[in-house]
Amino acid sequence: MRNSLTERRAERGWSQAELAERLGVSRQTIISIEKGRFDPSLPLAFRLAREFGTSIEDLFDPEP
């Protein structure tokens, strides 16, 4: 699954650590999601979308 987290995070000037802190997860979790090695749980996907002020569909693309 592809995602736009890296770009959206960079647009806001947030580090991976800052985003992780905002979401209550580890920096490693953010790294894994950004690299596509880990798909977030549904609750985490909703928190990510809320943090970026967008929908889950705008953050994640299920196409490989």
Long-range contacts (C-beta under 8 A, 24 or more apart in sequence): 1-36, 1-39, 1-60, 1-61, 1-62, 1-64, 2-36, 2-60, 2-61, 2-63, 2-64, 3-33, 3-34, 3-36, 3-59, 3-60, 3-61, 4-58, 4-59, 4-61, 5-30, 5-33, 5-34, 5-48, 5-59, 6-34, 8-52, 8-54, 8-59, 9-34, 19-51, 22-51, 23-47, 23-48, 23-51
